[in-house]
Amino acid sequence: MKFLFSHPFWFSLARLPFRRRVKDIPQVNAPVTGQASLAHVPAGRSSMDYMGCEMIALFNALHFLGRPQPLEAIVRAFEGRRWLLLGGRWGASPYAVGAYARETALPHTVCRGKRQYERFAHEVLHGPGRVFVVSFWLGDTVFSGAHAALLVRRDGCLWGYNLFNGQQAPLQVPDLSCLCYADRFIVGYAFQ
């Protein structure tokens, strides 16, 4: 049942107009290893420690791709393009990372849903790219929530950023199945 709600259509239903813009977002240095460190950073109607995983994954990805952007610019993009779900109370759309990549002409490939999980897992371990964003369900129901994390392949190892809120340093990840199974996979982006 959960995989039915992984389609972009369902996420688009929760995209409400967001008129109130957050002001004075502080400077944040990349990469962010755990979103709990951003409890003081507002985004939408919440704060980054509660709902900022997609924005943090994109922020970190741009850093590792050599195209850094201030976190404030990313928050503004998510707010302005209605990528926050219920103003941020339900997080952000996992498909926003791909929309941002298309808008800014970032070369990437997309794998979506259970059927493309194996393809994405192979891409993460053996593909030409080295920077990946993965979004997945945290539990067996849609009510358990979703999460996005950044994976970076370097020196033959896969390193994970923002795998959990209180993470203090990058963690080595043996393979994608350590984060999620095919049934919990929503979407993955492999950047060139």
N, CA, C and O of each residue as an XYZ file, in Angstrom:
768
protein
N       0.818     -1.197      0.000
C       0.000      0.000      0.000
C       0.861      1.261      0.000
O       0.554      2.238     -0.684
N       1.946      1.225      0.779
C       2.801      2.395      0.911
C       3.371      2.842     -0.437
O       3.485      4.040     -0.698
N       3.731      1.872     -1.296
C       4.330      2.235     -2.572
C       3.374      3.024     -3.455
O       3.827      3.776     -4.318
N       2.080      2.877     -3.270
C       1.120      3.666     -4.034
C       1.257      5.153     -3.709
O       1.054      6.003     -4.576
N       1.601      5.465     -2.456
C       1.716      6.850     -2.042
C       3.093      7.436     -2.327
O       3.368      8.566     -1.923
N       3.958      6.705     -3.009
C       5.273      7.214     -3.377
C       5.241      7.960     -4.706
O       6.231      8.587     -5.085
N       4.143      7.904     -5.402
C       4.014      8.574     -6.700
C       3.988     10.092     -6.492
O       3.415     10.566     -5.511
N       4.595     10.856     -7.397
C       4.623     12.323     -7.260
C       3.243     12.962     -7.115
O       3.113     14.019     -6.496
N       2.216     12.334     -7.678
C       0.862     12.889     -7.592
C       0.439     13.119     -6.150
O      -0.098     14.177     -5.823
N       0.677     12.140     -5.284
C       0.236     12.247     -3.893
C       0.974     13.358     -3.160
O       0.390     14.049     -2.325
N       2.253     13.533     -3.467
C       3.005     14.613     -2.838
C       2.525     15.974     -3.340
O       2.549     16.955     -2.596
N       2.093     16.036     -4.593
C       1.623     17.311     -5.145
C       0.324     17.770     -4.490
O       0.041     18.968     -4.473
N      -0.466     16.853     -3.954
C      -1.716     17.229     -3.299
C      -1.494     18.049     -2.027
O      -2.355     18.840     -1.641
N      -0.360     17.866     -1.385
C      -0.079     18.564     -0.122
C       0.709     19.854     -0.336
O       1.118     20.495      0.632
N       0.925     20.238     -1.588
C       1.667     21.463     -1.881
C       0.725     22.649     -1.826
O       0.012     22.936     -2.788
N       0.727     23.322     -0.713
C      -0.118     24.494     -0.527
C       0.679     25.767     -0.771
O       1.894     25.785     -0.577
N       0.003     26.836     -1.198
C       0.716     28.111     -1.332
C       1.280     28.531      0.015
O       0.647     28.365      1.058
N       2.478     29.076     -0.037
C       3.135     29.517      1.186
C       3.501     30.984      1.008
O       4.400     31.316      0.236
N       2.816     31.845      1.712
C       3.011     33.282      1.517
C       4.015     33.892      2.486
O       4.723     34.834      2.129
N       4.085     33.381      3.681
C       4.984     33.950      4.679
C       6.404     33.463      4.411
O       6.664     32.259      4.413
N       7.299     34.377      4.188
C       8.694     34.039      3.946
C       9.481     34.177      5.235
O       9.330     35.151      5.973
N      10.316     33.197      5.492
C      11.185     33.250      6.659
C      12.289     34.246      6.387
O      12.867     34.270      5.300
N      12.578     35.062      7.375
C      13.628     36.065      7.212
C      14.826     35.714      8.073
O      14.715     34.982      9.056
N      15.950     36.239      7.692
C      17.183     36.118      8.464
C      17.584     34.675      8.735
O      17.746     34.270      9.886
N      17.740     33.917      7.680
C      18.247     32.561      7.820
C      19.763     32.667      7.997
O      20.440     33.248      7.149
N      20.301     32.116      9.081
C      21.738     32.257      9.340
C      22.592     31.495      8.338
O      22.131     30.553      7.692
N      23.824     31.912      8.224
C      24.796     31.246      7.350
C      25.088     29.855      7.921
O      25.316     29.708      9.122
N      25.080     28.853      7.070
C      25.362     27.475      7.471
C      26.474     26.948      6.578
O      26.433     27.109      5.358
N      27.460     26.322      7.191
C      28.566     25.751      6.430
C      28.239     24.322      6.003
O      27.646     23.552      6.757
N      28.633     23.991      4.792
C      28.418     22.641      4.266
C      29.675     21.812      4.502
O      30.771     22.367      4.587
N      29.539     20.528      4.606
C      28.313     19.748      4.598
C      27.683     19.656      5.990
O      28.368     19.747      7.009
N      26.383     19.477      6.003
C      25.647     19.276      7.249
C      25.578     17.764      7.467
O      25.091     17.032      6.605
N      26.066     17.297      8.619
C      26.080     15.849      8.866
C      24.789     15.356      9.512
O      24.377     14.222      9.269
N      24.145     16.184     10.329
C      22.896     15.800     10.975
C      22.012     17.018     11.140
O      22.487     18.076     11.553
N      20.749     16.890     10.828
C      19.882     18.057     10.799
C      19.535     18.594     12.177
O      19.003     19.700     12.267
N      19.807     17.873     13.246
C      19.543     18.393     14.597
C      20.377     19.640     14.873
O      19.997     20.475     15.695
N      21.503     19.766     14.193
C      22.348     20.950     14.377
C      21.714     22.208     13.795
O      22.213     23.310     14.023
N      20.619     22.059     13.045
C      19.959     23.197     12.415
C      18.616     23.520     13.061
O      17.713     24.031     12.399
N      18.483     23.223     14.345
C      17.229     23.497     15.065
C      16.911     24.992     15.080
O      15.746     25.373     15.198
N      17.923     25.833     14.963
C      17.744     27.285     14.995
C      17.430     27.874     13.618
O      17.210     29.080     13.505
N      17.406     27.047     12.575
C      17.201     27.543     11.212
C      15.736     27.334     10.817
O      15.282     26.194     10.721
N      14.993     28.422     10.589
C      13.587     28.295     10.199
C      13.442     27.920      8.728
O      14.267     28.284      7.890
N      12.376     27.186      8.439
C      12.027     26.844      7.061
C      10.530     26.590      7.025
O      10.023     25.753      7.772
N       9.831     27.295      6.174
C       8.391     27.150      6.115
C       7.769     27.490      7.451
O       8.097     28.512      8.054
N       6.884     26.646      7.911
C       6.224     26.866      9.204
C       6.849     26.021     10.296
O       6.210     25.738     11.309
N       8.079     25.621     10.099
C       8.749     24.757     11.055
C      10.229     25.120     11.097
O      10.608     26.244     10.769
N      11.053     24.175     11.496
C      12.496     24.395     11.510
C      13.188     23.225     10.817
O      12.610     22.152     10.646
N      14.424     23.455     10.429
C      15.164     22.480      9.636
C      15.376     21.158     10.365
O      15.479     20.117      9.716
N      15.442     21.168     11.678
C      15.657     19.905     12.390
C      14.441     18.994     12.307
O      14.561     17.776     12.445
N      13.272     19.582     12.083
C      12.042     18.801     12.009
C      11.745     18.323     10.589
O      11.350     17.175     10.386
N      11.935     19.206      9.609
C      11.460     18.883      8.260
C      12.438     19.215      7.138
O      12.024     19.289      5.981
N      13.700     19.415      7.435
C      14.609     19.922      6.414
C      15.462     18.917      5.683
O      16.419     19.315      5.018
N      15.166     17.630      5.770
C      16.086     16.640      5.209
C      16.275     16.768      3.697
O      17.396     16.613      3.212
N      15.219     17.043      2.945
C      15.375     17.191      1.496
C      16.230     18.405      1.157
O      17.081     18.346      0.270
N      15.999     19.511      1.871
C      16.788     20.724      1.627
C      18.246     20.500      2.014
O      19.150     20.963      1.318
N      18.477     19.804      3.102
C      19.845     19.520      3.543
C      20.540     18.591      2.555
O      21.714     18.788      2.241
N      19.827     17.581      2.064
C      20.414     16.673      1.075
C      20.816     17.441     -0.181
O      21.895     17.210     -0.727
N      19.963     18.347     -0.642
C      20.290     19.155     -1.815
C      21.447     20.108     -1.520
O      22.355     20.251     -2.339
N      21.424     20.749     -0.377
C      22.493     21.669      0.050
C      23.841     20.943      0.061
O      24.834     21.453     -0.457
N      23.865     19.755      0.654
C      25.101     18.974      0.701
C      25.521     18.494     -0.687
O      26.707     18.515     -1.015
N      24.561     18.062     -1.500
C      24.876     17.588     -2.848
C      25.528     18.695     -3.673
O      26.524     18.461     -4.357
N      24.970     19.888     -3.609
C      25.549     21.008     -4.358
C      26.963     21.315     -3.879
O      27.829     21.672     -4.678
N      27.194     21.177     -2.595
C      28.543     21.380     -2.045
C      29.528     20.379     -2.662
O      30.597     20.768     -3.132
N      29.168     19.104     -2.658
C      30.072     18.072     -3.178
C      30.192     18.093     -4.695
O      31.162     17.571     -5.244
N      29.227     18.686     -5.374
C      29.294     18.808     -6.834
C      30.071     20.047     -7.275
O      30.246     20.280     -8.471
N      30.536     20.839     -6.310
C      31.284     22.047     -6.640
C      30.408     23.187     -7.110
O      30.888     24.103     -7.777
N      29.125     23.146     -6.772
C      28.184     24.205     -7.133
C      27.453     24.695     -5.885
O      26.223     24.704     -5.850
N      28.206     25.103     -4.861
C      27.569     25.443     -3.580
C      26.603     26.617     -3.688
O      26.823     27.568     -4.437
N      25.533     26.515     -2.918
C      24.528     27.573     -2.800
C      24.302     27.813     -1.311
O      24.399     26.878     -0.516
N      24.005     29.041     -0.924
C      23.664     29.266      0.486
C      22.381     28.518      0.847
O      21.481     28.384      0.019
N      22.304     28.039      2.066
C      21.110     27.333      2.518
C      19.883     28.223      2.387
O      18.790     27.739      2.093
N      20.058     29.513      2.602
C      18.946     30.451      2.472
C      18.334     30.393      1.071
O      17.111     30.426      0.929
N      19.176     30.307      0.035
C      18.669     30.243     -1.345
C      17.866     28.964     -1.575
O      16.867     28.975     -2.294
N      18.297     27.885     -0.975
C      17.580     26.618     -1.133
C      16.246     26.667     -0.396
O      15.231     26.213     -0.924
N      16.238     27.211      0.815
C      14.982     27.356      1.563
C      14.013     28.228      0.783
O      12.831     27.898      0.682
N      14.491     29.330      0.232
C      13.633     30.223     -0.561
C      13.064     29.507     -1.790
O      11.899     29.693     -2.142
N      13.895     28.692     -2.432
C      13.425     27.947     -3.602
C      12.308     26.975     -3.206
O      11.294     26.885     -3.898
N      12.487     26.258     -2.113
C      11.474     25.305     -1.664
C      10.181     26.021     -1.268
O       9.087     25.546     -1.571
N      10.309     27.153     -0.597
C       9.118     27.916     -0.214
C       8.417     28.504     -1.432
O       7.198     28.398     -1.569
N       9.192     29.120     -2.311
C       8.627     29.818     -3.461
C       8.003     28.911     -4.502
O       7.063     29.305     -5.192
N       8.520     27.703     -4.619
C       8.007     26.784     -5.637
C       6.992     25.786     -5.079
O       6.595     24.839     -5.759
N       6.585     26.013     -3.839
C       5.581     25.168     -3.187
C       6.027     23.717     -3.078
O       5.229     22.799     -3.269
N       7.299     23.514     -2.772
C       7.813     22.166     -2.582
C       7.666     21.716     -1.134
O       7.924     20.552     -0.827
N       7.259     22.609     -0.240
C       7.010     22.229      1.147
C       5.612     21.644      1.242
O       4.673     22.185      0.658
N       5.464     20.561      1.961
C       4.172     19.902      2.098
C       3.453     20.461      3.313
O       3.974     20.419      4.427
N       2.260     20.983      3.093
C       1.483     21.671      4.129
C       2.325     22.745      4.817
O       2.353     22.846      6.043
N       3.010     23.541      3.998
C       3.832     24.635      4.524
C       5.043     24.162      5.304
O       5.657     24.948      6.026
N       5.395     22.900      5.174
C       6.537     22.346      5.879
C       6.159     21.456      7.052
O       7.021     20.799      7.636
N       4.905     21.430      7.393
C       4.483     20.579      8.525
C       4.632     19.105      8.213
O       4.795     18.293      9.123
N       4.577     18.745      6.932
C       4.792     17.360      6.513
C       6.121     17.204      5.785
O       6.319     16.230      5.058
N       7.024     18.145      5.971
C       8.318     18.065      5.300
C       8.269     18.704      3.927
O       7.557     19.682      3.699
N       9.036     18.133      3.023
C       9.110     18.644      1.656
C       8.975     17.470      0.691
O       9.211     16.318      1.057
N       8.604     17.773     -0.510
C       8.435     16.733     -1.520
C       9.785     16.109     -1.868
O      10.746     16.834     -2.125
N       9.873     14.786     -1.880
C      11.128     14.150     -2.273
C      11.452     14.382     -3.752
O      12.589     14.177     -4.177
N      10.477     14.800     -4.517
C      10.701     15.071     -5.937
C      11.207     16.489     -6.190
O      11.508     16.841     -7.330
N      11.303     17.300     -5.150
C      11.803     18.669     -5.289
C      13.271     18.688     -5.674
O      13.702     19.570     -6.416
N      14.039     17.740     -5.188
C      15.470     17.681     -5.532
C      15.630     17.520     -7.037
O      16.467     18.183     -7.649
N      14.837     16.648     -7.632
C      14.888     16.454     -9.080
C      14.413     17.675     -9.845
O      14.983     18.027    -10.877
N      13.363     18.327     -9.338
C      12.871     19.547     -9.986
C      13.935     20.636     -9.948
O      14.143     21.341    -10.935
N      14.609     20.774     -8.809
C      15.683     21.765     -8.684
C      16.820     21.427     -9.650
O      17.369     22.319    -10.296
N      17.173     20.154     -9.750
C      18.250     19.742    -10.652
C      17.893     20.050    -12.104
O      18.749     20.498    -12.867
N      16.644     19.817    -12.493
C      16.224     20.141    -13.862
C      16.265     21.644    -14.117
O      16.731     22.086    -15.167
N      15.776     22.429    -13.155
C      15.755     23.885    -13.314
C      17.153     24.479    -13.439
O      17.351     25.454    -14.164
N      18.109     23.904    -12.746
C      19.471     24.457    -12.740
C      20.414     23.690    -13.662
O      21.626     23.902    -13.629
N      19.866     22.807    -14.475
C      20.633     22.038    -15.461
C      21.753     21.219    -14.823
O      22.857     21.143    -15.360
N      21.465     20.611    -13.681
C      22.410     19.681    -13.050
C      22.240     18.317    -13.709
O      21.147     17.753    -13.662
N      23.283     17.774    -14.320
C      23.129     16.459    -14.934
C      22.884     15.390    -13.865
O      23.625     15.283    -12.889
N      21.831     14.607    -14.074
C      21.476     13.583    -13.092
C      20.606     12.516    -13.745
O      20.036     12.718    -14.817
N      20.522     11.386    -13.073
C      19.573     10.357    -13.455
C      18.645     10.121    -12.266
O      19.023     10.324    -11.112
N      17.438      9.692    -12.571
C      16.415      9.485    -11.545
C      15.985      8.023    -11.565
O      15.764      7.443    -12.628
N      15.870      7.439    -10.381
C      15.298      6.104    -10.224
C      14.153      6.250     -9.244
O      14.324      6.799     -8.156
N      12.988      5.762     -9.627
C      11.802      5.984     -8.803
C      11.070      4.679     -8.546
O      10.796      3.910     -9.467
N      10.762      4.445     -7.294
C       9.915      3.334     -6.914
C      10.622      1.998     -6.803
O      11.795      1.843     -7.142
N       9.866      1.064     -6.322
C      10.354     -0.290     -6.037
C      10.994     -0.963     -7.253
O      11.986     -1.679     -7.118
N      10.432     -0.736     -8.425
C      10.944     -1.395     -9.638
C      12.326     -0.902    -10.041
O      13.078     -1.632    -10.686
N      12.670      0.325     -9.670
C      13.970      0.862    -10.066
C      14.977      0.895     -8.905
O      16.058      1.471     -9.024
N      14.607      0.276     -7.798
C      15.485      0.243     -6.631
C      16.825     -0.432     -6.943
O      17.879      0.104     -6.601
N      16.792     -1.589     -7.582
C      18.033     -2.320     -7.892
C      18.921     -1.515     -8.832
O      20.144     -1.513     -8.688
N      18.311     -0.838     -9.784
C      19.083      0.003    -10.700
C      19.790      1.118     -9.937
O      20.959      1.409    -10.191
N      19.067      1.748     -8.989
C      19.677      2.816     -8.204
C      20.771      2.262     -7.289
O      21.825      2.881     -7.146
N      20.534      1.108     -6.670
C      21.545      0.493     -5.803
C      22.821      0.204     -6.592
O      23.926      0.411     -6.091
N      22.666     -0.274     -7.828
C      23.837     -0.520     -8.680
C      24.532      0.786     -9.036
O      25.760      0.859     -9.040
N      23.751      1.812     -9.334
C      24.303      3.134     -9.674
C      25.121      3.697     -8.504
O      26.191      4.272     -8.705
N      24.608      3.524     -7.290
C      25.298      4.042     -6.101
C      26.650      3.370     -5.918
O      27.627      4.034     -5.570
N      26.718      2.077     -6.143
C      27.971      1.348     -5.904
C      28.911      1.323     -7.102
O      30.128      1.265     -6.927
N      28.359      1.366     -8.335
C      29.216      1.151     -9.501
C      29.061      2.177    -10.614
O      29.798      2.119    -11.598
N      28.135      3.105    -10.493
C      27.887      4.065    -11.568
C      28.977      5.119    -11.686
O      29.877      5.188    -10.849
N      28.893      5.938    -12.728
C      29.913      6.963    -12.948
C      29.820      8.130    -11.961
O      30.814      8.818    -11.725
N      28.651      8.357    -11.391
C      28.496      9.472    -10.459
C      29.100      9.157     -9.104
O      29.449      8.013     -8.811
N      29.216     10.194     -8.278
C      29.739      9.976     -6.926
C      28.891     10.651     -5.860
O      29.182     10.518     -4.671
N      27.837     11.380     -6.263
C      26.963     12.082     -5.325
C      25.523     11.625     -5.577
O      25.040     11.647     -6.709
N      24.844     11.208     -4.493
C      23.508     10.630     -4.617
C      22.599     11.160     -3.512
O      23.031     11.353     -2.375
N      21.349     11.390     -3.858
C      20.323     11.730     -2.874
C      19.290     10.611     -2.922
O      18.809     10.245     -3.994
N      18.956     10.077     -1.763
C      17.981      8.999     -1.679
C      16.874      9.395     -0.713
O      17.146      9.896      0.378
N      15.616      9.168     -1.117
C      14.450      9.418     -0.264
C      13.733      8.099     -0.055
O      13.555      7.318     -0.990
N      13.319      7.856      1.195
C      12.716      6.576      1.526
C      11.759      6.726      2.704
O      11.845      7.676      3.483
N      10.844      5.763      2.811
C       9.918      5.720      3.935
C      10.658      5.191      5.150
O      11.487      4.290      5.025
N      10.371      5.735      6.318
C      11.034      5.310      7.544
C      10.439      4.034      8.135
O      11.129      3.301      8.843
N       9.190      3.769      7.855
C       8.525      2.581      8.399
C       7.651      1.931      7.362
O       7.769      2.193      6.165
N       6.772      1.079      7.840
C       5.934      0.308      6.934
C       4.646      1.004      6.515
O       3.904      0.471      5.690
N       4.366      2.178      7.062
C       3.174      2.921      6.646
C       3.584      4.334      6.257
O       4.667      4.795      6.619
N       2.725      5.013      5.525
C       3.022      6.393      5.130
C       3.036      7.316      6.349
O       3.623      8.397      6.299
N       2.396      6.900      7.436
C       2.337      7.730      8.639
C       3.642      7.703      9.431
O       3.824      8.498     10.353
N       4.543      6.802      9.081
C       5.840      6.753      9.766
C       6.777      7.844      9.251
O       7.813      8.106      9.862
N       6.429      8.472      8.148
C       7.220      9.569      7.601
C       8.260      9.101      6.598
O       8.505      7.906      6.431
N       8.858     10.071      5.943
C       9.892      9.818      4.942
C      11.147     10.585      5.331
O      11.098     11.500      6.153
N      12.256     10.209      4.743
C      13.528     10.868      5.032
C      14.359     10.910      3.757
O      14.216     10.052      2.886
N      15.221     11.906      3.650
C      16.158     12.022      2.539
C      17.562     12.136      3.106
O      17.774     12.776      4.136
N      18.510     11.520      2.440
C      19.898     11.561      2.883
C      20.804     11.696      1.669
O      20.401     11.425      0.538
N      22.018     12.113      1.923
C      23.016     12.246      0.869
C      24.034     11.130      1.010
O      24.473     10.811      2.115
N      24.401     10.547     -0.102
C      25.463      9.541     -0.141
C      26.554     10.051     -1.072
O      26.270     10.546     -2.162
N      27.791      9.929     -0.639
C      28.940     10.354     -1.443
C      29.912      9.182     -1.529
O      30.310      8.613     -0.512
N      30.286      8.831     -2.756
C      31.271      7.764     -2.949
C      32.633      8.393     -3.185
O      32.824      9.159     -4.130
N      33.584      8.058     -2.308
C      34.951      8.540     -2.492
C      35.918      7.531     -1.879
O      35.620      6.899     -0.866
N      37.065      7.394     -2.506
C      38.106      6.469     -2.063
C      37.577      5.046     -1.887
O      37.989      4.335     -0.970
N      36.678      4.640     -2.757
C      36.146      3.290     -2.713
C      35.133      3.026     -1.616
O      34.700      1.888     -1.436
N      34.743      4.070     -0.874
C      33.775      3.908      0.211
C      32.558      4.793     -0.046
O      32.638      5.800     -0.749
N      31.450      4.399      0.529
C      30.217      5.162      0.443
C      29.982      5.815      1.802
O      29.939      5.135      2.827
N      29.830      7.149      1.803
C      29.649      7.904      3.046
C      28.266      8.529      3.063
O      27.809      9.070      2.057
N      27.605      8.454      4.200
C      26.260      8.983      4.349
C      26.230     10.227      5.212
O      26.875     10.285      6.259
N      25.476     11.224      4.770
C      25.277     12.479      5.501
C      23.801     12.616      5.830
O      22.938     12.353      4.992
N      23.518     13.031      7.063
C      22.160     13.225      7.569
C      21.338     11.934      7.498
O      20.170     11.944      7.111
N      21.964     10.848      7.874
C      21.243      9.574      7.935
C      20.257      9.571      9.094
O      19.213      8.922      9.029
N      20.593     10.300     10.155
C      19.691     10.493     11.286
C      19.962     11.860     11.886
O      21.030     12.435     11.671
N      19.001     12.386     12.640
C      19.039     13.767     13.124
C      20.304     14.136     13.885
O      20.900     15.177     13.610
N      20.721     13.321     14.820
C      21.835     13.677     15.688
C      23.200     13.277     15.177
O      24.169     13.296     15.937
N      23.303     12.919     13.922
C      24.579     12.477     13.359
C      25.629     13.578     13.493
O      25.353     14.743     13.205
N      26.823     13.210     13.926
C      27.901     14.178     14.161
C      28.980     14.166     13.085
O      29.701     15.151     12.929
N      29.102     13.080     12.348
C      30.146     12.949     11.325
C      29.610     12.041     10.217
O      28.645     11.309     10.435
N      30.223     12.080      9.033
C      29.788     11.171      7.970
C      29.954      9.721      8.432
O      30.909      9.384      9.130
N      29.014      8.880      8.031
C      29.066      7.462      8.398
C      29.259      6.618      7.154
O      28.673      6.891      6.107
N      30.079      5.598      7.277
C      30.287      4.700      6.153
C      29.069      3.794      5.999
O      28.557      3.244      6.974
N      28.617      3.652      4.761
C      27.442      2.849      4.433
C      27.897      1.734      3.496
O      28.375      2.019      2.397
N      27.761      0.459      3.906
C      28.208     -0.634      3.029
C      27.463     -0.691      1.693
O      28.082     -0.871      0.645
N      26.144     -0.538      1.730
C      25.352     -0.474      0.498
C      23.974      0.107      0.812
O      23.641      0.359      1.970
N      23.205      0.307     -0.207
C      21.907      0.982     -0.074
C      20.931      0.212      0.816
O      20.096      0.820      1.487
N      21.027     -1.093      0.828
C      20.095     -1.888      1.634
C      20.265     -1.637      3.128
O      19.377     -1.980      3.909
N      21.369     -1.056      3.537
C      21.559     -0.691      4.948
C      20.674      0.496      5.334
O      20.380      0.685      6.514
N      20.249      1.294      4.357
C      19.377      2.446      4.612
C      17.912      2.114      4.398
O      17.059      2.470      5.211
N      17.625      1.430      3.297
C      16.228      1.121      2.990
C      16.150     -0.086      2.082
O      17.093     -0.419      1.363
N      15.010     -0.723      2.135
C      14.720     -1.845      1.252
C      13.916     -1.327      0.061
O      13.462     -0.183      0.055
N      13.751     -2.163     -0.918
C      13.014     -1.770     -2.122
C      11.605     -1.292     -1.787
O      11.105     -0.360     -2.416
N      10.958     -1.918     -0.803
C       9.595     -1.541     -0.435
C       9.506     -0.139      0.150
O       8.443      0.481      0.099
N      10.599      0.372      0.703
C      10.589      1.693      1.335
C      11.193      2.785      0.444
O      11.155      3.962      0.800
N      11.731      2.413     -0.677
C      12.396      3.357     -1.580
C      11.364      4.236     -2.285
O      10.404      3.730     -2.865
N      11.566      5.558     -2.232
C      10.690      6.496     -2.949
C      11.345      6.925     -4.245
O      10.840      6.653     -5.334
N      12.493      7.609     -4.111
C      13.185      8.116     -5.300
C      14.663      8.303     -4.978
O      15.037      8.577     -3.838
N      15.492      8.150     -6.004
C      16.920      8.375     -5.849
C      17.462      9.162     -7.026
O      17.034      8.983     -8.166
N      18.408     10.033     -6.730
C      19.040     10.859     -7.757
C      20.528     10.599     -7.774
O      21.187     10.658     -6.736
N      21.061     10.311     -8.950
C      22.504     10.125     -9.136
C      23.003     11.301     -9.955
O      22.610     11.484    -11.107
N      23.872     12.095     -9.349
C      24.400     13.277    -10.031
C      25.720     12.938    -10.702
O      26.548     12.214    -10.150
N      25.904     13.480    -11.915
C      27.123     13.204    -12.692
C      28.232     14.154    -12.287
O      29.336     14.080    -12.827
